[in-house]
Amino acid sequence: MPDRYGRGLSCGWQAFGVLATFIAISLLAPIALEGQAQTWRLPHTAWGDPDLQGTWNFANMTPLERPKELAGKDVLTEQEAAAFEEQTLKERSATLSTGDREWWDSGSKVMKARRTSLITDPADGRLPPLTPEARQRAAARAESRRGRGPADSWEDRSLQERCIWFGSAGPPMLPGPYNNNVQLLQTPDSVAIVNEMIHDVRIVPMNGPPRVGATAPAAAHTCWLFP
């Protein structure tokens, strides 16, 4: 997965080949068109690179973190996956309250690899604990809000409420209740990821490291990570 801050990573078409494989076999599913051929082959651009341009849907049931009751289990069996999907659908029907049901696009299947978490590193599939520095920043934010009302200033309201940033739009880009579509656009030098949620666009350079310094975007830089 891309590092949140794009540090210490290399960019290049080797990485894009990894992305192509990932998209083709795991999380994303191409939106089917009526009459589309059943056998899909990875096309290439006019300049010879893998062509992933189009609209893709990344809705799926696989949780970000591995449930504690599945500790030590990386992959579900087909029977376990089917039972998990059935149970998750029942729970969502009873608890999901975002908009009308017609809006929902949260997926009805786990990812094809049947992994128990979207997180692959650390190996336990769980978010690592905050660093001491991150805990200090969280404490400083909490302290700065002491004695303030929930809306004394527009800055007191969340970034999501102000439509500046949505968790599902990333980073990291994660499945949500709806708006789980992305459009990929390519040039020889970069790839644009256009997220349906909040219409966020991330530009990924393919021929060098991302820009750093004062020009860094609020959501940080993106770079492909490859082995």
RODREN-897478 format. One record per residue: residue number from 1; x, y, z of N, C-alpha, C in turn; residue in one letter. Coordinates in Angstrom, 1 decimal. Layout:
N
{NUM {X Y Z} {X Y Z} {X Y Z} "A"}
...
//
This chain:
227
{1 {0.8 -1.2 0.0} {0.0 0.0 0.0} {0.9 1.2 0.0} "M"}
{2 {0.4 2.4 -0.6} {1.2 3.6 -0.5} {1.4 4.1 0.9} "P"}
{3 {2.7 4.5 1.1} {3.0 5.2 2.4} {2.2 6.5 2.5} "D"}
{4 {1.6 6.8 3.7} {0.7 8.0 3.8} {1.5 9.2 3.4} "R"}
{5 {2.8 9.3 3.7} {3.5 10.5 3.4} {4.5 10.4 2.2} "Y"}
{6 {4.4 9.2 1.6} {5.2 9.0 0.4} {6.7 9.1 0.6} "G"}
{7 {7.2 8.8 1.8} {8.6 8.9 2.1} {9.3 7.5 1.9} "R"}
{8 {10.5 7.5 1.4} {11.3 6.3 1.3} {10.8 5.4 0.3} "G"}
{9 {9.9 5.8 -0.7} {9.4 4.9 -1.7} {9.9 5.3 -3.1} "L"}
{10 {9.9 4.3 -3.9} {10.3 4.6 -5.3} {9.1 4.5 -6.2} "S"}
{11 {9.2 5.4 -7.3} {8.0 5.4 -8.2} {8.5 4.8 -9.5} "C"}
{12 {7.6 4.1 -10.2} {7.9 3.6 -11.5} {7.0 2.6 -12.1} "G"}
{13 {7.1 2.2 -13.3} {6.2 1.3 -13.9} {6.3 -0.1 -13.4} "W"}
{14 {7.4 -0.5 -12.7} {7.4 -1.7 -12.0} {6.3 -1.8 -11.0} "Q"}
{15 {6.2 -0.7 -10.3} {5.1 -0.6 -9.3} {3.7 -0.6 -9.9} "A"}
{16 {3.6 0.0 -11.0} {2.3 0.0 -11.7} {1.9 -1.4 -12.1} "F"}
{17 {2.9 -2.2 -12.5} {2.6 -3.6 -12.8} {2.1 -4.4 -11.6} "G"}
{18 {2.6 -4.1 -10.4} {2.1 -4.7 -9.2} {0.6 -4.2 -9.0} "V"}
{19 {0.4 -2.9 -9.2} {-1.0 -2.4 -9.1} {-1.9 -3.1 -10.0} "L"}
{20 {-1.5 -3.3 -11.3} {-2.3 -4.0 -12.3} {-2.7 -5.4 -11.8} "A"}
{21 {-1.7 -6.1 -11.3} {-2.1 -7.4 -10.8} {-3.0 -7.4 -9.6} "T"}
{22 {-2.8 -6.4 -8.7} {-3.6 -6.3 -7.5} {-5.1 -6.0 -8.0} "F"}
{23 {-5.2 -5.1 -8.9} {-6.6 -4.7 -9.3} {-7.2 -5.9 -10.0} "I"}
{24 {-6.5 -6.6 -10.8} {-7.1 -7.6 -11.7} {-7.6 -8.8 -10.9} "A"}
{25 {-6.9 -9.1 -9.7} {-7.2 -10.4 -9.1} {-7.8 -10.2 -7.7} "I"}
{26 {-7.8 -9.0 -7.1} {-8.3 -8.9 -5.7} {-9.4 -7.9 -5.5} "S"}
{27 {-9.0 -6.7 -5.1} {-10.0 -5.8 -4.5} {-11.0 -5.2 -5.5} "L"}
{28 {-10.5 -4.7 -6.6} {-11.4 -3.9 -7.5} {-12.0 -4.9 -8.5} "L"}
{29 {-13.2 -4.5 -8.9} {-14.0 -5.3 -9.9} {-14.4 -4.3 -11.0} "A"}
{30 {-14.1 -4.6 -12.2} {-14.5 -3.7 -13.3} {-16.0 -3.7 -13.4} "P"}
{31 {-16.6 -2.5 -13.6} {-18.0 -2.4 -13.8} {-18.4 -3.0 -15.1} "I"}
{32 {-19.3 -4.0 -15.1} {-19.6 -4.7 -16.3} {-20.6 -3.9 -17.2} "A"}
{33 {-20.3 -4.0 -18.5} {-21.2 -3.4 -19.5} {-22.0 -4.4 -20.2} "L"}
{34 {-23.2 -4.1 -20.6} {-24.0 -5.0 -21.2} {-23.4 -5.5 -22.5} "E"}
{35 {-23.3 -6.9 -22.7} {-22.7 -7.4 -23.9} {-21.2 -7.6 -23.8} "G"}
{36 {-20.6 -7.2 -22.6} {-19.2 -7.3 -22.5} {-18.7 -8.7 -22.5} "Q"}
{37 {-17.6 -9.0 -23.2} {-17.0 -10.3 -23.3} {-16.6 -10.8 -21.9} "A"}
{38 {-16.8 -12.1 -21.7} {-16.5 -12.7 -20.4} {-15.0 -12.8 -20.1} "Q"}
{39 {-14.2 -13.0 -21.1} {-12.8 -13.1 -21.0} {-12.1 -11.8 -21.1} "T"}
{40 {-11.5 -11.3 -20.0} {-10.9 -10.0 -20.0} {-9.4 -10.1 -20.0} "W"}
{41 {-8.7 -9.4 -20.9} {-7.3 -9.3 -21.0} {-6.8 -7.9 -20.7} "R"}
{42 {-5.7 -7.8 -20.0} {-5.2 -6.5 -19.7} {-4.7 -5.8 -20.9} "L"}
{43 {-5.3 -4.7 -21.3} {-4.9 -3.9 -22.5} {-3.7 -3.1 -22.2} "P"}
{44 {-3.1 -2.5 -23.2} {-1.9 -1.6 -23.0} {-2.2 -0.3 -23.7} "H"}
{45 {-1.6 0.7 -23.2} {-1.7 2.1 -23.8} {-0.9 2.2 -25.1} "T"}
{46 {-1.1 3.3 -25.8} {-0.4 3.5 -27.1} {1.1 3.5 -26.9} "A"}
{47 {1.5 3.9 -25.6} {3.0 3.9 -25.4} {3.5 2.7 -24.7} "W"}
{48 {2.6 1.6 -24.6} {3.1 0.3 -24.2} {3.0 -0.1 -22.8} "G"}
{49 {2.4 0.8 -21.9} {2.2 0.5 -20.5} {0.9 -0.2 -20.2} "D"}
{50 {0.8 -0.9 -19.1} {-0.5 -1.5 -18.8} {-1.6 -0.5 -18.7} "P"}
{51 {-2.7 -0.7 -19.3} {-3.8 0.3 -19.4} {-4.9 -0.1 -18.4} "D"}
{52 {-5.0 0.6 -17.4} {-6.0 0.4 -16.3} {-7.1 1.5 -16.3} "L"}
{53 {-7.1 2.3 -17.4} {-8.1 3.4 -17.4} {-9.5 2.9 -17.5} "Q"}
{54 {-10.3 3.6 -16.8} {-11.7 3.2 -16.7} {-12.3 3.5 -15.3} "G"}
{55 {-13.5 3.0 -15.1} {-14.2 3.2 -13.8} {-14.2 1.8 -13.1} "T"}
{56 {-13.7 1.8 -11.8} {-13.6 0.6 -11.1} {-14.4 0.8 -9.8} "W"}
{57 {-14.9 -0.3 -9.2} {-15.6 -0.4 -8.0} {-14.8 -1.2 -7.0} "N"}
{58 {-14.6 -0.6 -5.8} {-13.8 -1.3 -4.8} {-14.7 -1.6 -3.5} "F"}
{59 {-16.0 -1.6 -3.7} {-16.8 -2.0 -2.6} {-16.6 -3.5 -2.3} "A"}
{60 {-16.4 -3.8 -1.0} {-16.3 -5.2 -0.6} {-16.4 -5.3 0.9} "N"}
{61 {-16.7 -6.5 1.5} {-16.9 -6.7 2.9} {-15.7 -6.9 3.7} "M"}
{62 {-14.6 -7.1 3.1} {-13.4 -7.4 3.9} {-13.1 -6.3 4.9} "T"}
{63 {-12.9 -6.5 6.2} {-12.7 -5.4 7.1} {-11.3 -4.9 7.0} "P"}
{64 {-11.0 -3.7 7.4} {-9.7 -3.1 7.4} {-8.8 -3.9 8.3} "L"}
{65 {-9.3 -4.2 9.5} {-8.5 -5.0 10.5} {-9.0 -6.4 10.7} "E"}
{66 {-8.1 -7.3 10.9} {-8.6 -8.7 11.2} {-9.3 -8.7 12.5} "R"}
{67 {-10.5 -9.3 12.5} {-11.2 -9.4 13.8} {-10.4 -10.3 14.8} "P"}
{68 {-10.5 -9.9 16.1} {-9.7 -10.5 17.1} {-10.0 -12.0 17.2} "K"}
{69 {-11.3 -12.4 16.9} {-11.6 -13.8 16.9} {-11.0 -14.6 15.8} "E"}
{70 {-10.4 -13.9 14.8} {-9.7 -14.6 13.7} {-8.2 -14.4 13.8} "L"}
{71 {-7.7 -14.1 15.0} {-6.3 -14.0 15.2} {-5.5 -15.2 14.7} "A"}
{72 {-4.5 -14.9 13.9} {-3.7 -16.0 13.3} {-4.2 -16.6 12.1} "G"}
{73 {-5.4 -16.2 11.6} {-6.0 -16.8 10.4} {-6.0 -15.7 9.3} "K"}
{74 {-5.2 -16.0 8.2} {-5.0 -15.0 7.1} {-6.1 -15.1 6.1} "D"}
{75 {-6.6 -16.3 5.9} {-7.6 -16.5 4.8} {-8.7 -17.3 5.3} "V"}
{76 {-9.9 -17.0 4.8} {-11.1 -17.7 5.1} {-11.3 -18.9 4.1} "L"}
{77 {-11.9 -20.0 4.5} {-12.4 -21.0 3.6} {-13.6 -20.4 2.8} "T"}
{78 {-14.0 -21.1 1.8} {-15.2 -20.7 1.0} {-16.4 -20.7 1.9} "E"}
{79 {-16.5 -21.7 2.7} {-17.7 -21.8 3.6} {-17.7 -20.7 4.7} "Q"}
{80 {-16.5 -20.4 5.2} {-16.4 -19.3 6.2} {-16.7 -18.0 5.6} "E"}
{81 {-16.2 -17.8 4.4} {-16.5 -16.5 3.7} {-17.9 -16.3 3.5} "A"}
{82 {-18.6 -17.4 3.0} {-20.1 -17.3 2.8} {-20.8 -17.0 4.1} "A"}
{83 {-20.4 -17.6 5.2} {-21.1 -17.3 6.5} {-20.8 -15.9 6.9} "A"}
{84 {-19.6 -15.4 6.7} {-19.3 -14.1 7.1} {-20.1 -13.1 6.3} "F"}
{85 {-20.2 -13.3 5.0} {-21.0 -12.4 4.2} {-22.5 -12.4 4.6} "E"}
{86 {-23.0 -13.5 4.9} {-24.4 -13.6 5.3} {-24.6 -12.8 6.6} "E"}
{87 {-23.8 -13.0 7.6} {-23.9 -12.4 8.9} {-23.7 -10.9 8.7} "Q"}
{88 {-22.7 -10.5 7.9} {-22.5 -9.0 7.7} {-23.7 -8.3 7.1} "T"}
{89 {-24.3 -9.0 6.1} {-25.5 -8.4 5.5} {-26.6 -8.2 6.5} "L"}
{90 {-26.8 -9.2 7.4} {-27.8 -9.0 8.4} {-27.5 -7.9 9.4} "K"}
{91 {-26.3 -7.8 9.8} {-25.9 -6.7 10.7} {-26.0 -5.3 10.0} "E"}
{92 {-25.7 -5.2 8.8} {-25.8 -3.9 8.1} {-27.3 -3.5 7.9} "R"}
{93 {-28.1 -4.5 7.6} {-29.5 -4.2 7.5} {-30.1 -3.7 8.7} "S"}
{94 {-29.6 -4.1 9.9} {-30.1 -3.7 11.2} {-29.5 -2.4 11.7} "A"}
{95 {-28.3 -2.0 11.2} {-27.6 -0.9 11.9} {-27.2 0.2 10.9} "T"}
{96 {-27.0 0.0 9.6} {-26.6 1.0 8.7} {-27.7 2.1 8.5} "L"}
{97 {-27.4 3.3 8.8} {-28.4 4.4 8.8} {-28.0 5.5 7.9} "S"}
{98 {-27.0 5.4 7.1} {-26.5 6.4 6.2} {-27.4 6.6 5.0} "T"}
{99 {-28.3 7.6 4.9} {-29.2 7.8 3.8} {-30.2 6.7 3.6} "G"}
{100 {-30.8 6.7 2.5} {-31.8 5.6 2.2} {-31.1 4.4 1.7} "D"}
{101 {-31.7 3.3 1.8} {-31.1 2.0 1.4} {-30.7 2.0 0.0} "R"}
{102 {-31.4 2.8 -0.9} {-31.1 2.8 -2.3} {-29.7 3.4 -2.5} "E"}
{103 {-29.2 4.1 -1.5} {-27.9 4.7 -1.7} {-26.8 3.7 -1.5} "W"}
{104 {-27.0 2.6 -0.8} {-26.0 1.7 -0.3} {-25.3 1.1 -1.4} "W"}
{105 {-24.0 1.0 -1.3} {-23.1 0.4 -2.3} {-21.9 -0.2 -1.6} "D"}
{106 {-22.1 -0.9 -0.5} {-21.0 -1.3 0.4} {-20.5 -2.7 0.0} "S"}
{107 {-21.0 -3.3 -1.0} {-20.6 -4.6 -1.4} {-21.3 -5.7 -0.6} "G"}
{108 {-21.3 -6.9 -1.3} {-22.0 -8.1 -0.7} {-21.1 -9.3 -0.6} "S"}
{109 {-19.8 -9.1 -1.0} {-18.8 -10.2 -1.0} {-17.5 -9.7 -0.3} "K"}
{110 {-16.8 -10.6 0.2} {-15.4 -10.3 0.6} {-14.5 -10.3 -0.6} "V"}
{111 {-13.3 -9.8 -0.5} {-12.4 -9.8 -1.7} {-12.1 -11.2 -2.1} "M"}
{112 {-11.8 -11.4 -3.4} {-11.7 -12.7 -4.0} {-10.6 -13.6 -3.3} "K"}
{113 {-9.6 -13.0 -2.7} {-8.6 -13.8 -2.1} {-9.0 -14.3 -0.7} "A"}
{114 {-10.2 -13.8 -0.3} {-10.9 -14.2 1.0} {-10.0 -13.9 2.2} "R"}
{115 {-9.2 -12.8 2.1} {-8.4 -12.4 3.3} {-9.3 -12.0 4.4} "R"}
{116 {-8.8 -12.1 5.6} {-9.5 -11.7 6.8} {-9.3 -10.2 7.1} "T"}
{117 {-8.5 -9.5 6.4} {-8.3 -8.1 6.6} {-7.7 -7.5 5.4} "S"}
{118 {-8.0 -6.2 5.2} {-7.3 -5.5 4.1} {-5.8 -5.2 4.4} "L"}
{119 {-5.5 -5.1 5.7} {-4.2 -4.8 6.1} {-3.3 -6.1 5.9} "I"}
{120 {-2.2 -6.0 5.2} {-1.3 -7.1 5.0} {-0.1 -7.0 5.8} "T"}
{121 {0.3 -5.8 6.2} {1.5 -5.5 7.0} {1.2 -4.5 8.0} "D"}
{122 {1.2 -4.8 9.3} {1.8 -6.0 10.0} {1.1 -7.3 9.7} "P"}
{123 {1.8 -8.4 9.9} {1.2 -9.7 9.5} {0.0 -10.1 10.3} "A"}
{124 {-0.2 -9.4 11.5} {-1.4 -9.8 12.3} {-2.7 -9.2 11.7} "D"}
{125 {-2.5 -8.3 10.7} {-3.7 -7.7 10.1} {-4.4 -6.6 10.9} "G"}
{126 {-3.6 -6.1 11.9} {-4.2 -5.1 12.8} {-3.4 -3.8 12.7} "R"}
{127 {-4.1 -2.7 12.9} {-3.4 -1.4 12.9} {-2.4 -1.4 14.1} "L"}
{128 {-1.1 -0.9 13.8} {-0.1 -0.9 14.9} {-0.5 0.3 15.9} "P"}
{129 {0.0 0.2 17.1} {-0.3 1.3 18.1} {0.3 2.6 17.6} "P"}
{130 {-0.2 3.7 18.1} {0.3 5.0 17.8} {1.7 5.1 18.4} "L"}
{131 {2.6 5.9 17.7} {3.9 6.2 18.2} {3.8 7.2 19.3} "T"}
{132 {4.8 7.3 20.1} {4.8 8.4 21.2} {4.5 9.8 20.6} "P"}
{133 {5.1 10.1 19.5} {4.8 11.4 18.9} {3.4 11.6 18.5} "E"}
{134 {2.8 10.5 17.9} {1.4 10.6 17.5} {0.5 10.8 18.8} "A"}
{135 {0.8 10.1 19.9} {0.0 10.2 21.1} {0.1 11.6 21.6} "R"}
{136 {1.3 12.2 21.5} {1.5 13.6 22.0} {0.7 14.6 21.1} "Q"}
{137 {0.6 14.4 19.8} {-0.2 15.2 19.0} {-1.7 15.1 19.3} "R"}
{138 {-2.1 13.9 19.5} {-3.5 13.7 19.9} {-3.9 14.3 21.2} "A"}
{139 {-3.0 14.2 22.2} {-3.2 14.9 23.5} {-3.2 16.4 23.3} "A"}
{140 {-2.3 16.9 22.5} {-2.3 18.4 22.2} {-3.6 18.9 21.6} "A"}
{141 {-4.1 18.1 20.6} {-5.4 18.5 20.0} {-6.5 18.5 21.0} "R"}
{142 {-6.6 17.4 21.9} {-7.6 17.4 22.9} {-7.5 18.5 23.9} "A"}
{143 {-6.3 18.9 24.2} {-6.1 20.0 25.2} {-6.5 21.3 24.6} "E"}
{144 {-6.3 21.5 23.3} {-6.6 22.8 22.6} {-8.2 23.0 22.5} "S"}
{145 {-8.9 21.9 22.7} {-10.4 22.0 22.6} {-11.0 22.2 24.0} "R"}
{146 {-10.3 22.1 25.0} {-10.8 22.3 26.3} {-11.4 23.7 26.5} "R"}
{147 {-12.6 23.8 27.0} {-13.3 25.1 27.2} {-14.0 25.6 26.0} "G"}
{148 {-14.0 24.9 24.9} {-14.6 25.4 23.7} {-15.9 24.6 23.4} "R"}
{149 {-16.8 25.2 22.8} {-18.0 24.6 22.4} {-17.8 23.8 21.1} "G"}
{150 {-18.8 22.9 20.7} {-18.6 22.1 19.5} {-18.6 22.9 18.2} "P"}
{151 {-19.0 24.1 18.3} {-19.1 24.9 17.0} {-18.8 26.4 17.3} "A"}
{152 {-17.9 26.7 18.2} {-17.5 28.1 18.4} {-16.9 28.7 17.2} "D"}
{153 {-16.3 27.9 16.3} {-15.7 28.3 15.1} {-15.9 27.2 14.0} "S"}
{154 {-15.9 27.7 12.8} {-16.0 26.7 11.7} {-14.9 25.6 11.8} "W"}
{155 {-13.8 26.0 12.4} {-12.6 25.1 12.5} {-12.9 24.0 13.5} "E"}
{156 {-13.9 24.2 14.4} {-14.3 23.2 15.4} {-15.0 22.0 14.8} "D"}
{157 {-15.6 22.2 13.6} {-16.3 21.1 12.9} {-15.3 20.2 12.2} "R"}
{158 {-15.7 19.0 12.0} {-14.8 18.0 11.4} {-14.6 18.3 9.9} "S"}
{159 {-13.4 17.8 9.4} {-13.1 18.0 8.0} {-14.2 17.3 7.1} "L"}
{160 {-14.7 16.2 7.6} {-15.7 15.5 6.8} {-17.0 16.3 6.8} "Q"}
{161 {-17.4 16.9 7.9} {-18.6 17.7 7.8} {-18.5 18.9 6.9} "E"}
{162 {-17.2 19.4 6.8} {-17.0 20.6 5.9} {-16.6 20.2 4.5} "R"}
{163 {-16.8 18.9 4.2} {-16.5 18.3 2.9} {-15.1 18.7 2.4} "C"}
{164 {-14.2 18.6 3.3} {-12.8 18.8 2.9} {-12.1 17.4 2.7} "I"}
{165 {-12.4 16.5 3.6} {-11.8 15.2 3.5} {-12.8 14.1 4.0} "W"}
{166 {-12.9 13.0 3.3} {-13.7 11.9 3.7} {-12.8 10.6 3.8} "F"}
{167 {-13.0 9.9 4.9} {-12.2 8.7 5.1} {-12.1 7.7 4.0} "G"}
{168 {-13.3 7.5 3.3} {-13.3 6.5 2.2} {-12.5 7.0 1.0} "S"}
{169 {-12.3 8.3 0.9} {-11.6 8.9 -0.2} {-10.1 8.8 -0.1} "A"}
{170 {-9.6 8.5 1.2} {-8.2 8.3 1.5} {-7.4 9.6 1.7} "G"}
{171 {-6.2 9.4 2.1} {-5.6 8.1 2.4} {-5.9 7.5 3.7} "P"}
{172 {-6.0 6.2 3.9} {-6.1 5.2 2.8} {-7.5 5.1 2.2} "P"}
{173 {-7.6 4.8 1.0} {-8.9 4.7 0.3} {-9.5 3.3 0.7} "M"}
{174 {-10.7 3.4 1.4} {-11.3 2.3 2.0} {-12.8 2.2 1.6} "L"}
{175 {-13.3 1.0 1.5} {-14.7 0.8 1.1} {-15.6 1.5 2.2} "P"}
{176 {-16.7 2.2 1.7} {-17.6 2.8 2.6} {-19.0 2.4 2.3} "G"}
{177 {-20.1 3.0 2.9} {-21.4 2.6 2.6} {-21.9 2.9 1.2} "P"}
{178 {-21.3 3.9 0.6} {-21.6 4.3 -0.8} {-20.5 5.0 -1.5} "Y"}
{179 {-20.6 5.4 -2.8} {-19.6 6.1 -3.5} {-18.3 5.3 -3.5} "N"}
{180 {-18.3 4.1 -3.8} {-17.1 3.2 -3.9} {-16.6 3.0 -5.3} "N"}
{181 {-16.6 4.1 -6.1} {-16.1 4.0 -7.4} {-14.9 4.9 -7.6} "N"}
{182 {-13.9 4.5 -8.4} {-12.8 5.4 -8.8} {-12.6 5.3 -10.3} "V"}
{183 {-12.1 6.4 -10.8} {-11.8 6.4 -12.3} {-10.3 6.6 -12.4} "Q"}
{184 {-9.6 5.8 -13.2} {-8.2 5.9 -13.4} {-7.9 6.5 -14.8} "L"}
{185 {-7.0 7.5 -14.8} {-6.6 8.1 -16.0} {-5.1 8.1 -16.1} "L"}
{186 {-4.5 7.9 -17.3} {-3.1 7.7 -17.4} {-2.5 8.6 -18.5} "Q"}
{187 {-1.3 9.0 -18.2} {-0.4 9.6 -19.2} {0.9 8.9 -19.1} "T"}
{188 {1.9 9.1 -20.0} {3.1 8.4 -19.8} {3.9 8.8 -18.5} "P"}
{189 {3.5 9.9 -17.9} {4.3 10.4 -16.8} {3.5 10.2 -15.4} "D"}
{190 {2.2 10.0 -15.5} {1.5 10.0 -14.2} {0.2 9.3 -14.4} "S"}
{191 {-0.4 9.0 -13.2} {-1.7 8.3 -13.1} {-2.6 9.2 -12.2} "V"}
{192 {-3.8 9.5 -12.6} {-4.8 10.2 -11.8} {-5.8 9.2 -11.3} "A"}
{193 {-6.1 9.3 -10.0} {-7.1 8.4 -9.3} {-8.2 9.4 -8.9} "I"}
{194 {-9.4 9.3 -9.6} {-10.5 10.2 -9.3} {-11.5 9.4 -8.5} "V"}
{195 {-11.7 9.9 -7.2} {-12.6 9.2 -6.3} {-14.0 9.7 -6.4} "N"}
{196 {-15.0 8.8 -6.5} {-16.3 9.3 -6.5} {-16.7 10.1 -5.2} "E"}
{197 {-16.2 9.6 -4.1} {-16.5 10.3 -2.8} {-15.8 11.7 -2.8} "M"}
{198 {-16.5 12.7 -2.6} {-16.0 14.1 -2.5} {-15.2 14.5 -3.8} "I"}
{199 {-15.2 13.7 -4.8} {-14.6 14.0 -6.1} {-13.1 14.3 -5.9} "H"}
{200 {-12.5 13.6 -5.0} {-11.0 13.8 -4.7} {-10.2 13.2 -5.8} "D"}
{201 {-9.1 13.9 -6.2} {-8.2 13.4 -7.2} {-6.8 13.3 -6.7} "V"}
{202 {-6.2 12.2 -6.9} {-4.8 12.0 -6.5} {-3.9 11.8 -7.7} "R"}
{203 {-2.8 12.5 -7.8} {-1.9 12.4 -9.0} {-0.7 11.6 -8.5} "I"}
{204 {-0.4 10.5 -9.2} {0.7 9.7 -8.8} {1.8 9.8 -9.9} "V"}
{205 {2.9 10.3 -9.6} {4.0 10.4 -10.6} {4.6 9.0 -10.8} "P"}
{206 {4.8 8.7 -12.1} {5.3 7.4 -12.4} {6.8 7.4 -12.9} "M"}
{207 {7.4 8.5 -12.9} {8.8 8.6 -13.4} {9.7 9.3 -12.4} "N"}
{208 {9.4 9.3 -11.1} {10.3 9.9 -10.1} {9.6 10.0 -8.8} "G"}
{209 {10.3 10.5 -7.8} {9.7 10.7 -6.5} {8.7 11.9 -6.5} "P"}
{210 {7.7 11.9 -5.6} {6.8 13.0 -5.5} {7.4 14.3 -5.0} "P"}
{211 {6.8 15.4 -5.3} {7.3 16.7 -4.8} {7.2 16.7 -3.3} "R"}
{212 {8.1 17.4 -2.6} {8.0 17.6 -1.2} {8.2 19.0 -0.9} "V"}
{213 {7.9 19.4 0.4} {8.1 20.8 0.8} {6.7 21.5 0.9} "G"}
{214 {6.8 22.8 0.7} {5.6 23.6 0.9} {4.4 23.3 0.0} "A"}
{215 {4.7 22.6 -1.1} {3.7 22.3 -2.1} {2.9 21.0 -1.8} "T"}
{216 {3.3 20.3 -0.7} {2.7 19.1 -0.4} {1.2 19.3 -0.2} "A"}
{217 {0.3 18.4 -0.8} {-1.1 18.6 -0.6} {-1.6 18.1 0.8} "P"}
{218 {-2.8 18.5 1.2} {-3.3 18.2 2.5} {-3.3 16.7 2.8} "A"}
{219 {-3.6 16.0 1.8} {-3.7 14.5 1.9} {-2.4 13.8 1.7} "A"}
{220 {-1.3 14.5 1.6} {0.0 14.0 1.4} {0.2 13.5 0.0} "A"}
{221 {1.4 13.0 -0.3} {1.7 12.5 -1.6} {1.4 11.0 -1.7} "H"}
{222 {1.3 10.6 -3.0} {1.0 9.2 -3.2} {2.2 8.7 -4.1} "T"}
{223 {2.6 7.5 -3.8} {3.6 6.8 -4.6} {3.4 5.3 -4.5} "C"}
{224 {3.6 4.6 -5.6} {3.4 3.1 -5.6} {4.5 2.5 -4.9} "W"}
{225 {4.2 1.5 -4.1} {5.2 0.7 -3.4} {5.3 -0.6 -4.0} "L"}
{226 {6.5 -1.0 -4.3} {6.7 -2.4 -4.9} {7.8 -3.1 -4.2} "F"}
{227 {7.8 -4.4 -4.2} {8.8 -5.2 -3.5} {10.3 -4.9 -4.0} "P"}
//
